[in-house]
């Protein structure tokens, strides 16, 4: 696959990684990070999984709108995408691994059309392409 980027962005993490600060080059993101309570932290900051779920949800919504338009489907303002990111032990290597569960809400469409659009968006979304085969993921749709 060949990609010709039209946009570049960078962010820098300093400190202890999960217990640190992350700042984007533009300055629009400037966050204190802290491990969640479930991973032994104080939970008083954001974390990489939270940031990943936000980016993935926004990217998937863009892909969903693109494929809906290309198929002549009309999405309402109530359409939403929720991405649940999980992190836990990876039994294969003793490290950590991620899961992604994508929930697509498509009010006003029939069940079959909603499922078709959700799967088409999953095939088109750059985040889905980047993670395909690398993390366990599910895509569900509801109307």
C-alpha positions as CSV (number, residue, x, y, z in Angstrom):
1,X,0.0,0.0,0.0
2,X,1.3,3.4,-0.9
3,X,0.0,6.5,1.0
4,X,0.7,10.0,-0.1
5,X,0.1,12.1,3.1
6,X,-1.7,15.5,2.7
7,X,-1.5,16.3,6.4
8,X,1.1,15.6,9.1
9,X,0.7,16.0,12.8
10,X,3.0,15.3,15.7
11,X,2.7,15.1,19.5
12,X,5.4,14.7,22.1
13,X,5.2,12.7,25.3
14,X,7.5,13.6,28.2
15,X,7.9,12.0,31.7
16,X,6.9,8.4,32.4
17,X,4.8,7.5,29.4
18,X,1.5,6.6,31.0
19,X,2.3,8.9,33.9
20,X,3.4,12.0,32.0
21,X,2.3,14.8,29.7
22,X,1.5,14.8,26.0
23,X,1.4,17.9,23.9
24,X,0.6,18.3,20.2
25,X,2.7,20.4,18.0
26,X,-0.2,22.8,17.5
27,X,-0.8,23.1,21.2
28,X,-4.5,22.1,20.9
29,X,-3.7,19.0,22.9
30,X,-1.9,19.5,26.2
31,X,-2.8,16.8,28.6
32,X,-1.6,15.3,31.8
33,X,-1.7,11.5,31.5
34,X,-2.2,9.0,34.4
35,X,-2.8,5.3,34.4
36,X,-6.5,4.4,35.1
37,X,-7.4,3.1,38.5
38,X,-7.9,-0.3,37.0
39,X,-4.2,-0.4,36.0
40,X,-3.0,0.8,39.4
41,X,-3.0,4.5,38.7
42,X,-4.8,7.4,40.3
43,X,-7.0,7.9,37.2
44,X,-6.6,11.7,37.5
45,X,-5.6,12.2,33.9
46,X,-6.3,11.0,30.4
47,X,-4.5,7.9,29.0
48,X,-3.4,6.6,25.6
49,X,-6.5,4.3,25.3
50,X,-8.9,7.2,25.9
51,X,-7.1,9.3,23.3
52,X,-7.1,6.4,20.8
53,X,-10.9,5.8,21.4
54,X,-11.6,9.5,20.7
55,X,-9.5,9.6,17.5
56,X,-10.9,6.3,16.3
57,X,-14.5,7.4,16.9
58,X,-14.1,10.7,15.0
59,X,-12.3,8.9,12.1
60,X,-14.9,6.2,11.9
61,X,-17.7,8.8,11.8
62,X,-15.9,10.5,8.9
63,X,-15.7,7.2,7.1
64,X,-19.3,6.4,7.8
65,X,-20.5,9.8,6.4
66,X,-18.3,9.2,3.3
67,X,-19.7,5.7,2.6
68,X,-23.3,6.8,3.3
69,X,-23.0,9.7,0.8
70,X,-21.4,7.4,-1.8
71,X,-24.4,4.9,-1.4
72,X,-27.0,7.7,-1.4
73,X,-28.0,7.1,2.3
74,X,-29.1,10.0,4.5
75,X,-27.7,10.1,8.0
76,X,-29.4,12.1,10.7
77,X,-27.7,14.5,13.2
78,X,-28.4,11.8,15.8
79,X,-26.1,9.3,14.1
80,X,-23.2,8.4,16.4
81,X,-20.2,6.2,16.7
82,X,-18.9,5.0,20.0
83,X,-15.5,3.2,20.2
84,X,-14.7,1.2,23.3
85,X,-11.0,0.5,23.6
86,X,-9.9,-2.2,26.0
87,X,-6.4,-3.0,27.2
88,X,-5.2,-6.1,29.0
89,X,-2.7,-8.9,29.1
90,X,-1.8,-10.5,25.8
91,X,-1.6,-14.2,26.6
92,X,0.5,-14.8,23.4
93,X,3.6,-12.8,24.6
94,X,2.9,-11.7,28.2
95,X,2.7,-8.1,27.2
96,X,-0.4,-6.0,26.7
97,X,-2.9,-6.0,23.8
98,X,-5.9,-3.9,22.8
99,X,-9.5,-4.6,21.8
100,X,-11.8,-2.3,19.9
101,X,-15.6,-2.5,20.0
102,X,-17.3,-0.1,17.6
103,X,-21.0,0.7,18.1
104,X,-22.7,2.6,15.3
105,X,-26.1,4.2,15.9
106,X,-28.0,4.9,12.7
107,X,-31.5,6.1,13.5
108,X,-33.9,6.3,10.6
109,X,-32.4,3.4,8.6
110,X,-33.5,-0.2,8.4
111,X,-31.4,-2.8,10.2
112,X,-29.9,-4.3,7.0
113,X,-28.9,-0.9,5.6
114,X,-27.4,0.2,8.9
115,X,-25.3,-3.0,9.1
116,X,-24.1,-2.6,5.5
117,X,-23.0,1.0,6.1
118,X,-21.3,0.1,9.4
119,X,-19.3,-2.6,7.7
120,X,-18.5,-0.4,4.7
121,X,-17.2,2.3,7.0
122,X,-15.0,-0.3,8.8
123,X,-13.5,-1.3,5.5
124,X,-12.9,2.3,4.6
125,X,-11.8,3.9,7.9
126,X,-8.0,4.5,8.1
127,X,-8.0,3.5,11.8
128,X,-9.7,0.3,11.0
129,X,-7.3,-0.4,8.2
130,X,-4.3,0.3,10.6
131,X,-5.6,-2.0,13.3
132,X,-7.1,-4.8,11.1
133,X,-5.5,-8.1,12.1
134,X,-3.6,-6.5,14.9
135,X,-6.3,-6.1,17.6
136,X,-9.6,-8.0,18.2
137,X,-12.4,-5.8,17.1
138,X,-16.2,-5.9,16.6
139,X,-18.6,-3.6,14.7
140,X,-22.2,-3.5,15.7
141,X,-25.0,-1.3,14.4
142,X,-28.4,-0.3,15.8
143,X,-31.2,1.8,14.5
